[in-house]
Amino acid sequence: MREQQIDVYVSDNCTECDQLVQYLTQRNIPFQLKNTTVNKENLRQLQQENIYITPTIIIDNDYRIIGFQESKLKQLLR
């Protein structure tokens, strides 16, 4: 089974973003962190998806989870 591609879009001074990163890190789930405050290209990528809120997770370019939704994460992450 191949590894999932997980992009995590966060912004600075975002408690929910910090909680999400901590959740994934504690469970040893590999992800690519994309900070929209530091890198405006990450912000543009998110806006192209018509999403304007962080945190947002995009899994395998198929699933989008907006906000820190632990129950959805448990369903979609292997």
PDB file of N, CA, C and O in Angstrom:
ATOM      1  N   MET A   1       0.848  -1.183   0.000  1.00  0.00           N
ATOM      2  CA  MET A   1       0.000   0.000   0.000  1.00  0.00           C
ATOM      3  C   MET A   1       0.893   1.245   0.000  1.00  0.00           C
ATOM      4  O   MET A   1       1.826   1.347   0.796  1.00  0.00           O
ATOM      5  N   ARG A   2       0.606   2.165  -0.875  1.00  0.00           N
ATOM      6  CA  ARG A   2       1.428   3.365  -0.986  1.00  0.00           C
ATOM      7  C   ARG A   2       1.062   4.375   0.104  1.00  0.00           C
ATOM      8  O   ARG A   2      -0.032   4.349   0.668  1.00  0.00           O
ATOM      9  N   GLU A   3       2.003   5.249   0.372  1.00  0.00           N
ATOM     10  CA  GLU A   3       1.805   6.279   1.377  1.00  0.00           C
ATOM     11  C   GLU A   3       0.877   7.358   0.837  1.00  0.00           C
ATOM     12  O   GLU A   3       0.953   7.728  -0.335  1.00  0.00           O
ATOM     13  N   GLN A   4       0.012   7.853   1.690  1.00  0.00           N
ATOM     14  CA  GLN A   4      -0.892   8.928   1.285  1.00  0.00           C
ATOM     15  C   GLN A   4      -0.121  10.238   1.163  1.00  0.00           C
ATOM     16  O   GLN A   4       0.816  10.496   1.919  1.00  0.00           O
ATOM     17  N   GLN A   5      -0.532  11.060   0.200  1.00  0.00           N
ATOM     18  CA  GLN A   5       0.006  12.419   0.076  1.00  0.00           C
ATOM     19  C   GLN A   5      -0.890  13.321   0.915  1.00  0.00           C
ATOM     20  O   GLN A   5      -2.074  13.483   0.617  1.00  0.00           O
ATOM     21  N   ILE A   6      -0.326  13.904   1.958  1.00  0.00           N
ATOM     22  CA  ILE A   6      -1.105  14.734   2.872  1.00  0.00           C
ATOM     23  C   ILE A   6      -0.476  16.118   2.917  1.00  0.00           C
ATOM     24  O   ILE A   6       0.652  16.292   3.378  1.00  0.00           O
ATOM     25  N   ASP A   7      -1.233  17.100   2.427  1.00  0.00           N
ATOM     26  CA  ASP A   7      -0.804  18.503   2.477  1.00  0.00           C
ATOM     27  C   ASP A   7      -1.600  19.190   3.578  1.00  0.00           C
ATOM     28  O   ASP A   7      -2.830  19.138   3.592  1.00  0.00           O
ATOM     29  N   VAL A   8      -0.895  19.830   4.496  1.00  0.00           N
ATOM     30  CA  VAL A   8      -1.528  20.512   5.619  1.00  0.00           C
ATOM     31  C   VAL A   8      -1.263  22.008   5.480  1.00  0.00           C
ATOM     32  O   VAL A   8      -0.126  22.462   5.607  1.00  0.00           O
ATOM     33  N   TYR A   9      -2.316  22.761   5.221  1.00  0.00           N
ATOM     34  CA  TYR A   9      -2.216  24.211   5.074  1.00  0.00           C
ATOM     35  C   TYR A   9      -2.511  24.856   6.423  1.00  0.00           C
ATOM     36  O   TYR A   9      -3.568  24.639   7.015  1.00  0.00           O
ATOM     37  N   VAL A  10      -1.560  25.649   6.894  1.00  0.00           N
ATOM     38  CA  VAL A  10      -1.693  26.324   8.182  1.00  0.00           C
ATOM     39  C   VAL A  10      -1.340  27.798   8.025  1.00  0.00           C
ATOM     40  O   VAL A  10      -0.804  28.224   7.002  1.00  0.00           O
ATOM     41  N   SER A  11      -1.653  28.559   9.056  1.00  0.00           N
ATOM     42  CA  SER A  11      -1.242  29.961   9.104  1.00  0.00           C
ATOM     43  C   SER A  11      -0.670  30.241  10.492  1.00  0.00           C
ATOM     44  O   SER A  11      -0.903  29.482  11.433  1.00  0.00           O
ATOM     45  N   ASP A  12       0.068  31.317  10.608  1.00  0.00           N
ATOM     46  CA  ASP A  12       0.660  31.699  11.891  1.00  0.00           C
ATOM     47  C   ASP A  12      -0.435  32.122  12.865  1.00  0.00           C
ATOM     48  O   ASP A  12      -1.505  32.576  12.461  1.00  0.00           O
ATOM     49  N   ASN A  13      -0.147  31.964  14.150  1.00  0.00           N
ATOM     50  CA  ASN A  13      -1.056  32.384  15.223  1.00  0.00           C
ATOM     51  C   ASN A  13      -2.423  31.721  15.120  1.00  0.00           C
ATOM     52  O   ASN A  13      -3.452  32.359  15.337  1.00  0.00           O
ATOM     53  N   CYS A  14      -2.422  30.441  14.790  1.00  0.00           N
ATOM     54  CA  CYS A  14      -3.654  29.675  14.614  1.00  0.00           C
ATOM     55  C   CYS A  14      -3.603  28.468  15.554  1.00  0.00           C
ATOM     56  O   CYS A  14      -2.892  27.499  15.289  1.00  0.00           O
ATOM     57  N   THR A  15      -4.347  28.531  16.632  1.00  0.00           N
ATOM     58  CA  THR A  15      -4.338  27.462  17.637  1.00  0.00           C
ATOM     59  C   THR A  15      -4.809  26.144  17.045  1.00  0.00           C
ATOM     60  O   THR A  15      -4.225  25.096  17.321  1.00  0.00           O
ATOM     61  N   GLU A  16      -5.853  26.186  16.240  1.00  0.00           N
ATOM     62  CA  GLU A  16      -6.376  24.964  15.616  1.00  0.00           C
ATOM     63  C   GLU A  16      -5.338  24.340  14.681  1.00  0.00           C
ATOM     64  O   GLU A  16      -5.233  23.117  14.593  1.00  0.00           O
ATOM     65  N   CYS A  17      -4.575  25.181  13.988  1.00  0.00           N
ATOM     66  CA  CYS A  17      -3.493  24.689  13.123  1.00  0.00           C
ATOM     67  C   CYS A  17      -2.454  23.959  13.960  1.00  0.00           C
ATOM     68  O   CYS A  17      -2.002  22.874  13.594  1.00  0.00           O
ATOM     69  N   ASP A  18      -2.075  24.559  15.087  1.00  0.00           N
ATOM     70  CA  ASP A  18      -1.086  23.948  15.966  1.00  0.00           C
ATOM     71  C   ASP A  18      -1.583  22.608  16.501  1.00  0.00           C
ATOM     72  O   ASP A  18      -0.811  21.654  16.596  1.00  0.00           O
ATOM     73  N   GLN A  19      -2.862  22.531  16.849  1.00  0.00           N
ATOM     74  CA  GLN A  19      -3.436  21.281  17.358  1.00  0.00           C
ATOM     75  C   GLN A  19      -3.404  20.196  16.283  1.00  0.00           C
ATOM     76  O   GLN A  19      -3.107  19.038  16.577  1.00  0.00           O
ATOM     77  N   LEU A  20      -3.704  20.564  15.057  1.00  0.00           N
ATOM     78  CA  LEU A  20      -3.702  19.603  13.959  1.00  0.00           C
ATOM     79  C   LEU A  20      -2.296  19.068  13.706  1.00  0.00           C
ATOM     80  O   LEU A  20      -2.110  17.859  13.573  1.00  0.00           O
ATOM     81  N   VAL A  21      -1.322  19.939  13.638  1.00  0.00           N
ATOM     82  CA  VAL A  21       0.067  19.522  13.412  1.00  0.00           C
ATOM     83  C   VAL A  21       0.524  18.609  14.547  1.00  0.00           C
ATOM     84  O   VAL A  21       1.181  17.597  14.299  1.00  0.00           O
ATOM     85  N   GLN A  22       0.190  18.949  15.766  1.00  0.00           N
ATOM     86  CA  GLN A  22       0.554  18.125  16.912  1.00  0.00           C
ATOM     87  C   GLN A  22      -0.116  16.748  16.820  1.00  0.00           C
ATOM     88  O   GLN A  22       0.522  15.732  17.094  1.00  0.00           O
ATOM     89  N   TYR A  23      -1.380  16.712  16.442  1.00  0.00           N
ATOM     90  CA  TYR A  23      -2.122  15.452  16.293  1.00  0.00           C
ATOM     91  C   TYR A  23      -1.430  14.534  15.280  1.00  0.00           C
ATOM     92  O   TYR A  23      -1.195  13.359  15.562  1.00  0.00           O
ATOM     93  N   LEU A  24      -1.109  15.067  14.117  1.00  0.00           N
ATOM     94  CA  LEU A  24      -0.477  14.262  13.060  1.00  0.00           C
ATOM     95  C   LEU A  24       0.925  13.815  13.477  1.00  0.00           C
ATOM     96  O   LEU A  24       1.312  12.671  13.236  1.00  0.00           O
ATOM     97  N   THR A  25       1.673  14.708  14.094  1.00  0.00           N
ATOM     98  CA  THR A  25       3.037  14.405  14.513  1.00  0.00           C
ATOM     99  C   THR A  25       3.048  13.304  15.577  1.00  0.00           C
ATOM    100  O   THR A  25       3.863  12.384  15.508  1.00  0.00           O
ATOM    101  N   GLN A  26       2.157  13.394  16.550  1.00  0.00           N
ATOM    102  CA  GLN A  26       2.102  12.396  17.616  1.00  0.00           C
ATOM    103  C   GLN A  26       1.751  11.009  17.083  1.00  0.00           C
ATOM    104  O   GLN A  26       2.131   9.998  17.674  1.00  0.00           O
ATOM    105  N   ARG A  27       1.032  10.964  15.978  1.00  0.00           N
ATOM    106  CA  ARG A  27       0.630   9.679  15.394  1.00  0.00           C
ATOM    107  C   ARG A  27       1.566   9.218  14.280  1.00  0.00           C
ATOM    108  O   ARG A  27       1.286   8.248  13.577  1.00  0.00           O
ATOM    109  N   ASN A  28       2.679   9.928  14.132  1.00  0.00           N
ATOM    110  CA  ASN A  28       3.688   9.589  13.112  1.00  0.00           C
ATOM    111  C   ASN A  28       3.091   9.515  11.717  1.00  0.00           C
ATOM    112  O   ASN A  28       3.453   8.647  10.923  1.00  0.00           O
ATOM    113  N   ILE A  29       2.176  10.430  11.421  1.00  0.00           N
ATOM    114  CA  ILE A  29       1.565  10.506  10.094  1.00  0.00           C
ATOM    115  C   ILE A  29       2.373  11.509   9.279  1.00  0.00           C
ATOM    116  O   ILE A  29       2.421  12.689   9.623  1.00  0.00           O
ATOM    117  N   PRO A  30       3.006  11.052   8.203  1.00  0.00           N
ATOM    118  CA  PRO A  30       3.815  11.977   7.397  1.00  0.00           C
ATOM    119  C   PRO A  30       2.929  12.965   6.636  1.00  0.00           C
ATOM    120  O   PRO A  30       1.890  12.595   6.089  1.00  0.00           O
ATOM    121  N   PHE A  31       3.354  14.207   6.614  1.00  0.00           N
ATOM    122  CA  PHE A  31       2.594  15.237   5.910  1.00  0.00           C
ATOM    123  C   PHE A  31       3.535  16.329   5.448  1.00  0.00           C
ATOM    124  O   PHE A  31       4.650  16.475   5.949  1.00  0.00           O
ATOM    125  N   GLN A  32       3.057  17.091   4.477  1.00  0.00           N
ATOM    126  CA  GLN A  32       3.804  18.250   3.996  1.00  0.00           C
ATOM    127  C   GLN A  32       3.127  19.497   4.553  1.00  0.00           C
ATOM    128  O   GLN A  32       1.950  19.747   4.291  1.00  0.00           O
ATOM    129  N   LEU A  33       3.876  20.266   5.317  1.00  0.00           N
ATOM    130  CA  LEU A  33       3.352  21.476   5.933  1.00  0.00           C
ATOM    131  C   LEU A  33       3.461  22.634   4.950  1.00  0.00           C
ATOM    132  O   LEU A  33       4.525  22.884   4.383  1.00  0.00           O
ATOM    133  N   LYS A  34       2.346  23.338   4.753  1.00  0.00           N
ATOM    134  CA  LYS A  34       2.317  24.476   3.834  1.00  0.00           C
ATOM    135  C   LYS A  34       1.770  25.683   4.591  1.00  0.00           C
ATOM    136  O   LYS A  34       0.563  25.813   4.795  1.00  0.00           O
ATOM    137  N   ASN A  35       2.680  26.561   5.000  1.00  0.00           N
ATOM    138  CA  ASN A  35       2.303  27.740   5.763  1.00  0.00           C
ATOM    139  C   ASN A  35       1.883  28.852   4.805  1.00  0.00           C
ATOM    140  O   ASN A  35       2.667  29.284   3.960  1.00  0.00           O
ATOM    141  N   THR A  36       0.644  29.309   4.943  1.00  0.00           N
ATOM    142  CA  THR A  36       0.106  30.332   4.041  1.00  0.00           C
ATOM    143  C   THR A  36       0.525  31.737   4.440  1.00  0.00           C
ATOM    144  O   THR A  36       0.421  32.664   3.636  1.00  0.00           O
ATOM    145  N   THR A  37       0.996  31.909   5.670  1.00  0.00           N
ATOM    146  CA  THR A  37       1.468  33.221   6.118  1.00  0.00           C
ATOM    147  C   THR A  37       2.868  33.485   5.585  1.00  0.00           C
ATOM    148  O   THR A  37       3.166  34.577   5.100  1.00  0.00           O
ATOM    149  N   VAL A  38       3.713  32.482   5.679  1.00  0.00           N
ATOM    150  CA  VAL A  38       5.113  32.613   5.279  1.00  0.00           C
ATOM    151  C   VAL A  38       5.271  32.567   3.762  1.00  0.00           C
ATOM    152  O   VAL A  38       6.069  33.315   3.198  1.00  0.00           O
ATOM    153  N   ASN A  39       4.516  31.695   3.102  1.00  0.00           N
ATOM    154  CA  ASN A  39       4.660  31.490   1.660  1.00  0.00           C
ATOM    155  C   ASN A  39       3.327  31.763   0.963  1.00  0.00           C
ATOM    156  O   ASN A  39       2.396  30.962   1.054  1.00  0.00           O
ATOM    157  N   LYS A  40       3.243  32.874   0.283  1.00  0.00           N
ATOM    158  CA  LYS A  40       1.983  33.278  -0.363  1.00  0.00           C
ATOM    159  C   LYS A  40       1.588  32.347  -1.509  1.00  0.00           C
ATOM    160  O   LYS A  40       0.419  32.316  -1.895  1.00  0.00           O
ATOM    161  N   GLU A  41       2.539  31.589  -2.061  1.00  0.00           N
ATOM    162  CA  GLU A  41       2.198  30.601  -3.088  1.00  0.00           C
ATOM    163  C   GLU A  41       1.308  29.508  -2.489  1.00  0.00           C
ATOM    164  O   GLU A  41       0.393  29.015  -3.151  1.00  0.00           O
ATOM    165  N   ASN A  42       1.576  29.134  -1.245  1.00  0.00           N
ATOM    166  CA  ASN A  42       0.711  28.168  -0.560  1.00  0.00           C
ATOM    167  C   ASN A  42      -0.698  28.720  -0.398  1.00  0.00           C
ATOM    168  O   ASN A  42      -1.675  27.986  -0.545  1.00  0.00           O
ATOM    169  N   LEU A  43      -0.806  30.004  -0.096  1.00  0.00           N
ATOM    170  CA  LEU A  43      -2.110  30.658   0.024  1.00  0.00           C
ATOM    171  C   LEU A  43      -2.839  30.628  -1.315  1.00  0.00           C
ATOM    172  O   LEU A  43      -4.038  30.355  -1.362  1.00  0.00           O
ATOM    173  N   ARG A  44      -2.129  30.905  -2.396  1.00  0.00           N
ATOM    174  CA  ARG A  44      -2.748  30.880  -3.731  1.00  0.00           C
ATOM    175  C   ARG A  44      -3.230  29.467  -4.089  1.00  0.00           C
ATOM    176  O   ARG A  44      -4.304  29.303  -4.668  1.00  0.00           O
ATOM    177  N   GLN A  45      -2.432  28.449  -3.741  1.00  0.00           N
ATOM    178  CA  GLN A  45      -2.840  27.071  -4.009  1.00  0.00           C
ATOM    179  C   GLN A  45      -4.154  26.752  -3.294  1.00  0.00           C
ATOM    180  O   GLN A  45      -5.049  26.138  -3.874  1.00  0.00           O
ATOM    181  N   LEU A  46      -4.263  27.164  -2.056  1.00  0.00           N
ATOM    182  CA  LEU A  46      -5.466  26.918  -1.276  1.00  0.00           C
ATOM    183  C   LEU A  46      -6.655  27.678  -1.862  1.00  0.00           C
ATOM    184  O   LEU A  46      -7.757  27.136  -1.951  1.00  0.00           O
ATOM    185  N   GLN A  47      -6.435  28.911  -2.254  1.00  0.00           N
ATOM    186  CA  GLN A  47      -7.511  29.719  -2.825  1.00  0.00           C
ATOM    187  C   GLN A  47      -7.983  29.164  -4.170  1.00  0.00           C
ATOM    188  O   GLN A  47      -9.150  29.334  -4.524  1.00  0.00           O
ATOM    189  N   GLN A  48      -7.102  28.507  -4.925  1.00  0.00           N
ATOM    190  CA  GLN A  48      -7.512  27.874  -6.179  1.00  0.00           C
ATOM    191  C   GLN A  48      -8.505  26.746  -5.923  1.00  0.00           C
ATOM    192  O   GLN A  48      -9.266  26.373  -6.817  1.00  0.00           O
ATOM    193  N   GLU A  49      -8.502  26.209  -4.725  1.00  0.00           N
ATOM    194  CA  GLU A  49      -9.459  25.166  -4.319  1.00  0.00           C
ATOM    195  C   GLU A  49     -10.730  25.806  -3.752  1.00  0.00           C
ATOM    196  O   GLU A  49     -11.614  25.098  -3.269  1.00  0.00           O
ATOM    197  N   ASN A  50     -10.827  27.132  -3.809  1.00  0.00           N
ATOM    198  CA  ASN A  50     -11.926  27.898  -3.219  1.00  0.00           C
ATOM    199  C   ASN A  50     -12.019  27.685  -1.711  1.00  0.00           C
ATOM    200  O   ASN A  50     -13.110  27.626  -1.145  1.00  0.00           O
ATOM    201  N   ILE A  51     -10.871  27.572  -1.080  1.00  0.00           N
ATOM    202  CA  ILE A  51     -10.789  27.426   0.369  1.00  0.00           C
ATOM    203  C   ILE A  51     -10.020  28.630   0.900  1.00  0.00           C
ATOM    204  O   ILE A  51      -8.960  28.985   0.385  1.00  0.00           O
ATOM    205  N   TYR A  52     -10.568  29.245   1.932  1.00  0.00           N
ATOM    206  CA  TYR A  52      -9.975  30.461   2.471  1.00  0.00           C
ATOM    207  C   TYR A  52      -9.760  30.368   3.982  1.00  0.00           C
ATOM    208  O   TYR A  52      -9.623  31.386   4.661  1.00  0.00           O
ATOM    209  N   ILE A  53      -9.733  29.141   4.500  1.00  0.00           N
ATOM    210  CA  ILE A  53      -9.639  28.919   5.943  1.00  0.00           C
ATOM    211  C   ILE A  53      -8.505  27.944   6.236  1.00  0.00           C
ATOM    212  O   ILE A  53      -8.299  26.976   5.504  1.00  0.00           O
ATOM    213  N   THR A  54      -7.772  28.212   7.314  1.00  0.00           N
ATOM    214  CA  THR A  54      -6.796  27.246   7.807  1.00  0.00           C
ATOM    215  C   THR A  54      -7.235  26.822   9.197  1.00  0.00           C
ATOM    216  O   THR A  54      -7.879  27.599   9.902  1.00  0.00           O
ATOM    217  N   PRO A  55      -6.900  25.610   9.602  1.00  0.00           N
ATOM    218  CA  PRO A  55      -6.148  24.622   8.850  1.00  0.00           C
ATOM    219  C   PRO A  55      -7.024  23.912   7.820  1.00  0.00           C
ATOM    220  O   PRO A  55      -8.234  23.768   7.999  1.00  0.00           O
ATOM    221  N   THR A  56      -6.398  23.484   6.767  1.00  0.00           N
ATOM    222  CA  THR A  56      -7.040  22.645   5.746  1.00  0.00           C
ATOM    223  C   THR A  56      -6.083  21.510   5.417  1.00  0.00           C
ATOM    224  O   THR A  56      -4.876  21.709   5.276  1.00  0.00           O
ATOM    225  N   ILE A  57      -6.646  20.324   5.299  1.00  0.00           N
ATOM    226  CA  ILE A  57      -5.861  19.155   4.900  1.00  0.00           C
ATOM    227  C   ILE A  57      -6.390  18.677   3.561  1.00  0.00           C
ATOM    228  O   ILE A  57      -7.599  18.549   3.370  1.00  0.00           O
ATOM    229  N   ILE A  58      -5.485  18.415   2.641  1.00  0.00           N
ATOM    230  CA  ILE A  58      -5.838  17.807   1.362  1.00  0.00           C
ATOM    231  C   ILE A  58      -5.123  16.464   1.300  1.00  0.00           C
ATOM    232  O   ILE A  58      -3.895  16.393   1.361  1.00  0.00           O
ATOM    233  N   ILE A  59      -5.918  15.394   1.177  1.00  0.00           N
ATOM    234  CA  ILE A  59      -5.383  14.033   1.177  1.00  0.00           C
ATOM    235  C   ILE A  59      -5.485  13.463  -0.235  1.00  0.00           C
ATOM    236  O   ILE A  59      -6.572  13.377  -0.805  1.00  0.00           O
ATOM    237  N   ASP A  60      -4.343  13.079  -0.785  1.00  0.00           N
ATOM    238  CA  ASP A  60      -4.273  12.470  -2.124  1.00  0.00           C
ATOM    239  C   ASP A  60      -5.000  13.301  -3.183  1.00  0.00           C
ATOM    240  O   ASP A  60      -5.469  12.764  -4.187  1.00  0.00           O
ATOM    241  N   ASN A  61      -5.088  14.591  -2.958  1.00  0.00           N
ATOM    242  CA  ASN A  61      -5.764  15.509  -3.873  1.00  0.00           C
ATOM    243  C   ASN A  61      -7.229  15.133  -4.107  1.00  0.00           C
ATOM    244  O   ASN A  61      -7.847  15.621  -5.054  1.00  0.00           O
ATOM    245  N   ASP A  62      -7.791  14.271  -3.253  1.00  0.00           N
ATOM    246  CA  ASP A  62      -9.185  13.828  -3.392  1.00  0.00           C
ATOM    247  C   ASP A  62     -10.075  14.327  -2.265  1.00  0.00           C
ATOM    248  O   ASP A  62     -11.240  14.651  -2.493  1.00  0.00           O
ATOM    249  N   TYR A  63      -9.543  14.391  -1.060  1.00  0.00           N
ATOM    250  CA  TYR A  63     -10.344  14.732   0.113  1.00  0.00           C
ATOM    251  C   TYR A  63      -9.850  16.028   0.718  1.00  0.00           C
ATOM    252  O   TYR A  63      -8.647  16.271   0.806  1.00  0.00           O
ATOM    253  N   ARG A  64     -10.792  16.856   1.133  1.00  0.00           N
ATOM    254  CA  ARG A  64     -10.469  18.110   1.804  1.00  0.00           C
ATOM    255  C   ARG A  64     -11.138  18.114   3.168  1.00  0.00           C
ATOM    256  O   ARG A  64     -12.334  17.852   3.289  1.00  0.00           O
ATOM    257  N   ILE A  65     -10.355  18.412   4.185  1.00  0.00           N
ATOM    258  CA  ILE A  65     -10.883  18.553   5.532  1.00  0.00           C
ATOM    259  C   ILE A  65     -10.537  19.961   5.979  1.00  0.00           C
ATOM    260  O   ILE A  65      -9.367  20.333   6.069  1.00  0.00           O
ATOM    261  N   ILE A  66     -11.571  20.734   6.257  1.00  0.00           N
ATOM    262  CA  ILE A  66     -11.373  22.118   6.692  1.00  0.00           C
ATOM    263  C   ILE A  66     -11.554  22.162   8.202  1.00  0.00           C
ATOM    264  O   ILE A  66     -12.578  21.735   8.735  1.00  0.00           O
ATOM    265  N   GLY A  67     -10.542  22.686   8.876  1.00  0.00           N
ATOM    266  CA  GLY A  67     -10.559  22.710  10.335  1.00  0.00           C
ATOM    267  C   GLY A  67      -9.972  21.423  10.889  1.00  0.00           C
ATOM    268  O   GLY A  67      -9.665  20.495  10.141  1.00  0.00           O
ATOM    269  N   PHE A  68      -9.820  21.378  12.191  1.00  0.00           N
ATOM    270  CA  PHE A  68      -9.288  20.198  12.861  1.00  0.00           C
ATOM    271  C   PHE A  68     -10.469  19.315  13.251  1.00  0.00           C
ATOM    272  O   PHE A  68     -11.107  19.524  14.282  1.00  0.00           O
ATOM    273  N   GLN A  69     -10.746  18.325  12.404  1.00  0.00           N
ATOM    274  CA  GLN A  69     -11.863  17.413  12.615  1.00  0.00           C
ATOM    275  C   GLN A  69     -11.315  16.007  12.854  1.00  0.00           C
ATOM    276  O   GLN A  69     -11.107  15.237  11.916  1.00  0.00           O
ATOM    277  N   GLU A  70     -11.089  15.694  14.116  1.00  0.00           N
ATOM    278  CA  GLU A  70     -10.427  14.441  14.471  1.00  0.00           C
ATOM    279  C   GLU A  70     -11.179  13.214  13.955  1.00  0.00           C
ATOM    280  O   GLU A  70     -10.549  12.261  13.496  1.00  0.00           O
ATOM    281  N   SER A  71     -12.501  13.219  14.019  1.00  0.00           N
ATOM    282  CA  SER A  71     -13.263  12.046  13.571  1.00  0.00           C
ATOM    283  C   SER A  71     -13.082  11.810  12.070  1.00  0.00           C
ATOM    284  O   SER A  71     -12.948  10.665  11.639  1.00  0.00           O
ATOM    285  N   LYS A  72     -13.077  12.868  11.279  1.00  0.00           N
ATOM    286  CA  LYS A  72     -12.852  12.720   9.837  1.00  0.00           C
ATOM    287  C   LYS A  72     -11.433  12.248   9.552  1.00  0.00           C
ATOM    288  O   LYS A  72     -11.214  11.424   8.664  1.00  0.00           O
ATOM    289  N   LEU A  73     -10.477  12.767  10.301  1.00  0.00           N
ATOM    290  CA  LEU A  73      -9.088  12.354  10.121  1.00  0.00           C
ATOM    291  C   LEU A  73      -8.934  10.857  10.379  1.00  0.00           C
ATOM    292  O   LEU A  73      -8.251  10.164   9.623  1.00  0.00           O
ATOM    293  N   LYS A  74      -9.558  10.361  11.431  1.00  0.00           N
ATOM    294  CA  LYS A  74      -9.468   8.947  11.753  1.00  0.00           C
ATOM    295  C   LYS A  74     -10.054   8.089  10.626  1.00  0.00           C
ATOM    296  O   LYS A  74      -9.558   6.995  10.357  1.00  0.00           O
ATOM    297  N   GLN A  75     -11.102   8.581   9.974  1.00  0.00           N
ATOM    298  CA  GLN A  75     -11.739   7.839   8.877  1.00  0.00           C
ATOM    299  C   GLN A  75     -10.844   7.784   7.634  1.00  0.00           C
ATOM    300  O   GLN A  75     -10.747   6.750   6.973  1.00  0.00           O
ATOM    301  N   LEU A  76     -10.196   8.902   7.328  1.00  0.00           N
ATOM    302  CA  LEU A  76      -9.493   9.023   6.048  1.00  0.00           C
ATOM    303  C   LEU A  76      -8.016   8.693   6.079  1.00  0.00           C
ATOM    304  O   LEU A  76      -7.431   8.375   5.043  1.00  0.00           O
ATOM    305  N   LEU A  77      -7.403   8.761   7.251  1.00  0.00           N
ATOM    306  CA  LEU A  77      -5.964   8.513   7.325  1.00  0.00           C
ATOM    307  C   LEU A  77      -5.692   7.056   7.654  1.00  0.00           C
ATOM    308  O   LEU A  77      -6.310   6.484   8.552  1.00  0.00           O
ATOM    309  N   ARG A  78      -4.758   6.460   6.916  1.00  0.00           N
ATOM    310  CA  ARG A  78      -4.395   5.060   7.171  1.00  0.00           C
ATOM    311  C   ARG A  78      -3.184   5.011   8.065  1.00  0.00           C
ATOM    312  O   ARG A  78      -2.711   3.927   8.406  1.00  0.00           O
TER     313      ARG A  78
END
